[in-house]
Amino acid sequence: MGNKNSCCSYSSPQPSHRVIIPFEETLPEGEVSINNLQHISEREADDGEADPSQDPMAKTIFIEKSKALENGLIRRKSQHQIADLRPLKKSSSCSTIYLDDSTVSQPNLKNTVKCVALAIYYHIKNRDSQRELDIFDEKLHPLTREGVSDDYDKHNPEHRQIYKFVRTLFNAAQLTAECAIITLVYLERLITYAELDIAPSNWKRIVLGAILLASKVWDDQAVWNVDYCQILKEITVEDMNELERQFLELLQFNINVPSSVYAKYYFDLRSLAEANDLAFPSEPLSKSRAQKLEAMSRVMEDKITAEALKNGFKKWSSLDNINNFGGCPRRSVAILS
C-alpha cells in the first residue's frame, strides 16, 4: 500500500462462516427499551478491556490493528532477508522552523480524511472475525441501484476506494476535519459496544452512520438526513432514519467525546500517517504564517477566557505579572535567540 515496495503478500483472515446477529440480541437484557437505558453518567465501565473511545489512556483499536499487520510483514521480510526500502529523512541543522498546516484544533481536511480512511482499511484488513448486523449489510440495504455482486463480502476494499467514498461524503456535505476524527471515535465505539466487525459487506453503511451522527453532533449547521439522500441517490429517508436510530441504540445513546479522547485520536492518526508514509507536508515558517498562527492563538485564548468567565471561573493573572513575596518585581524572562 502507498509507496512501499515489497514482494510480500498476505491475505486477510477469511472466516469460514459469517455470523449475522439480530439487532435485538446485541442489547443487554433490560436495555432494549429506550426508557430502561441508564443515564450516561450513571453507567459503569465493564471489567474487561478499557473502551478507547471513552478512556484517554486506552490504545485506539486502529493503531493495534495496524501494528499487528505491520508485525506480520516484518516477520515475512526477515525470512526472505528483504531490506527496508523506506527513504531516509533529511534533518535540518539550521534554525528554520518547518510546520504543517494541521493542528489538533484545526486539522488539515484532506490529510485527516485520508488517515481516517486508512484506519478503516486496517479495521477491515486485519479483522479477527466477521460478526455483522442486518442494518449494516449492503446486500439487504443497498446504497446504489445496481446493488452489490454475489461475492461482495469476499473482497476487501483498497484504501483508495475507502478514501474516495469518505471524501465524496465530506465534500458534498461540506464537513470539517474535526468531524472526521469524531466519525472514527463513533466507529470504534460501535465496534466495542455492539461487538461487531467492519467487513467488506458492511463498511460503507457503518461509515455512513458514523458520519451522519458525527455531523449532527459536531457541526453547528448539521446535515439533514434528506441531504444524504441527495448525495446517495438510491437511499431513502426512511432508511437513513432507521440507520441513525439503530446506530444510536447500539451506542446506548452515548455520543459524548471527551477532549482528551479527541486529542488521542488526532495524534494516533498522525502516528499512523507517519508509519505509512502519509506524513503531512511541512513548509518553512514564513513571517505571514507566523502572524497567522499568533492571531489564531490569540483568538483561542480569548475564547477560553470568555468561556471561563461565563462559567464563573476567575481569570488568573499571567505569571509574569505576579510579584514575589518580598515585594520586588519579578525579573523579566530572558529570550534566547
N, C-alpha and C positions, 0 to 999 in steps of 0.2 A: 504494500500500500504506500502511496506517496512516492517519494523519490528514492526509497531504499531499494538496493539491488540485492537480491537473494535468490538462490536456486532452491531454497527450501520451501516446500508447500505443505499445507496441512488442511485438514477438513474439520469443520465444526462438528461437535457431537450430534449424531443423528439418533434421537431416541427411537426405540423400537415401537413405541405406542404413544399416541397423542392422548393426553388426558384433558377432556373438556369438563370443566367444573360448572355445575349450575350456579347461577348467581346467588340463590338463597343460601346455598351451603357455605358460602365464603364469609357470611356474617356470623359472629358468635351468637350462641343461644341467648335469647332475651334482648338482642340488639337489632332484630330485623325491623322493628317499627322505629320510626324516627322519634316518637315520643319517649321511647325507652333508652335513647342514647344519653350517655353521661356528658356533662359539660367538659370541654377540652381541659380546663384547669383541674378537673377532678380525676382525670384519668391517670393511671399509674403505668409506668413503663413495664414491659414484660421482663421476666427474669432472664431471658435469653440475651442474644446479641443486641447491642445498642442500635437505635434507629439513626442512621446517618442524616436523615432529613430533619431530625429533631435535636440530636446531640452534636454539638460542635467538635467534640473530641473523637467521635467515631469516624472511621475512614469511609470515604464515599465508595459506593459499590462499583462505579465505573472505573475507578482507579485500581481496585482489586482485580477487576476483570482484565484490564489492560496489562497489568503486571503478570497475571497468570499466562496470558497469551505471549507476552514478551519472553518469559522464562522458558516456555516451550520452544520458541525459536532459538534461544541461546543454547539449549541443550542439543538441538539438532545441528546447529552450526559447529559446536565443539566436536561433534562426532566426525564431521567432514572437514574439519580444520579450515573453515572459511573465515577469512579476515573481515573485520568490521569495516565497511566502506563508508562510514559516516564521515562527511567532510569535517576538517578541522575548523575551529572558530578562531577568528583573529581577536586579539586583545589590544585595547588602546592603552598606550603608555603616556599619553598626554592628558591634559586637564579637560578635554572636551567631554561634555555630558551627552550621552545618547539616550533618548527616550522614545517610547512608542506612544501612540495616542489613545491608549487604553488604560483606564483606572478602575478601581473597584466601584466607584460611584458612577462612572460614565465609561463602560466598556465599549470597545470597538464592535460595531454590529456584525460586520462580515466575518471577522475572525471568531467572535463568540459563537455565532450560529454554526460556523464550520467545526468548532470544537465540540459543541453540543451534539452535532450530527455524528462526530467521531465517537463520542461517549455512547450514543445509541448503537452505533456499529459494533462496539465491543460488547455491549449487552447481548446483542443478537448472536454474534460470532462465538462467544465463549459461554453460552448458556449451559447450565447443567442438566436441565430437563425441558419439557415443553408443556407446562401447565397453562391452560388457557381458559378464557371465559367467552361465552357466546356473543356478548355485546361487542367485543372487540374483533371478532372473526370477520375478516373481509369477504369471505365466501358467503356468509349469511347476511352481511350488511355491506354490499359493495359501494365503493366511492365513485366508480365510473360506470357508464352504461355498458361497456364491454365486459365488466366483471373481471374475474381472475381466471387463470388457467387451472387445469386439473392438478398440476404439480406446483401450485402457488406456495405451498408450505414446505417445499423441499429445497429451495434455493435461497441462500442468504443474500440480502441486498448488499451492494457495494456502498462504500462511504459516499461516493459521488451521488448515488441515487437518493440516499437519505438526505444529504445536504440540499439537493435540488427540491425535494418535497418540503422541507422545513423552510428553505429560503423563499419558496413561492408563497407560502402562507404568511411569512413575516413581511415580505414586500407588499403583498396585496392588502394586508390588514394594517400596514404601517406600524408594526410593533417595534419595541425597543430591545436593546441588547439585554437589559435587566430582565425583561420578560422571558428571554431565552434561558437565563440561569434559573429563574423560578420554575420554568417548564421542566427542567431536568430534576429539580428538587421534588416536584409533584410526581414525576415519573418514578423516581426511586422510592418515594413514599408509597405509591401504589403497589410497587413490587413487594415491598415489605409488609404492608397491611393485608393485601389480598393474596399474597403468596402465589403469584403467577410469574411467568417468564415472558420476556419480549422475544417473539419469534417472527419468522417471515410471514406468517398468516395474520398477525395482529398488530405489527409495529406501527402501521400507518394510523389506525384508529386510536391506539393508545397515545401516540404523539399528538394527534388531533385533539383528543380530550384534554391532554395536559396543557396544550397551547390555549385552548378555549378557556380553561379555568384560570390560567396564569394571566391572560389578557384582561379578564374581568377583575381579578384581584389587584393587579399591579397598576395597570394604566388608568389614568383619571377618566379618559373617554374610552370606555370599554367597547369592544366589537360585539355586536349583537349576533345571536345565533343565525339569524337570517342573512347576515353579511357573509358568513362562511358558506352559505348555500349559493351565494353569487360567485364565490371562488371555486368551489367544488360543485359543478353544475348539477350533478345527478343526485346529490344528497338532499334529503327533505328536512324541513324544520322540525318535524316530529322526531326524526331520527337523531338530530342534533340535541334536542331536548332530552331524549331518553339517554343518550350518551353522557350528557352532562349530569343528569340525575344519578345514574348508576356510578359514575366516576366519583361524585361527591359522597355517596353512601359507602363506597369502598374505602375512601379516605376517612370515613367516620366524621365527615364534615370538618376535618382538621386542615384548614388552609393557611394556618399561621406559619410564617417563615421567619425565625429569629435572624437578626442582623449578623450574628456570629456564624450561623449556618450558611447564609448567603455569601459571606466573605470566604468561608471554607471552600464552597463550590467554585467560586471565582478563581481562587488560587490553584485549586486542583485542576481546573480546566487549563490554566496556564502551564502547569506542570505536564499535563497530557499533551499540549501543543508542543512543548519543548522536546518531549520524548519522541514525538512523531514528526519532527522537522516541520512543524506548523507554527513556529515561533512568530510572534507579532513583529513586523518590520520596524527597526529602530532608525531614527534620524538624529543628526546633531541638533542640540538645543539651540535654537536661534533666539534673538532678542525679542521678536514679536511673539514667539511661542512662550517664552518665559513670562512675558507680560500677561499673556492669556491665562497661563497656569496660576499666576498670582491673583488675577481677577477672580478666577474660579474658586481659589482658596478663600478669598475674602467673602464671596457670596455664600459659600458653605459655612464659614464661621459665623456670618450674620444670621444665617438660617438657624443654626444650632443655638445661638444666643437667644434669638426670638422665641424659639420653642421652649427653652429653659425658663425664660421669664414668663411665658404664657402658662407654664405648668407650676409656677410658684417657686422655682429654684432660684437661689441667689447667684448672681453672676460674680465669680471670683475675679479679683484683680490679677493682672499679669504679675508673674514672679519678679520681673524687672522693676516693678513699681513698689515693691514691698520693702520697707526699711528694716534694717537689722534691729535687734533688740537694744543695742547700745545707743541708738538714736542717730547713728551715722548712716548716710545714704548708701545703698548697695552700689558697689563698683560696677562700672559698665562692663558688659560682656565683650570679651575680645573677639574679633573676627579675623580668622586666619585665611589668607588668600594664597 
